[in-house]
Amino acid sequence: MKALARANKVRTDRAQLKRDLKAKKKFIYNILLEPPDYVETMKVFDLILASPKYGRIKTNKILQQCRISPSKTVGGLSQRQRTELVSMLR
């Protein structure tokens, strides 16, 4: 039951984050530099896709240029990948 409650909390927090990104209340580069706990296991592709102005094609191009796999999680990014990605998104 604890795991189910935690999973529900993570889903609701991520949904709120996506709404905040769309409304420009939060910025993706701040989230990538200091990711909250509930974002650590989120795929980088999904996080970028939730931001305004980034569709599937643009997101794939950015990830290719930064040499990041689309299945990579935010918590699994190296420092080099993180800083390169943030500079591309600014």
Secondary structure, 3 states (H helix, E strand, C coil): CHHHHHHHHHHHHHHHHHHHHHCCCCCHHHHHHCCCHHHCCCEHHHHHHCCCCCCHHHHHHHHHHCCCCCCCEHHHCCHHHHHHHHHHHC
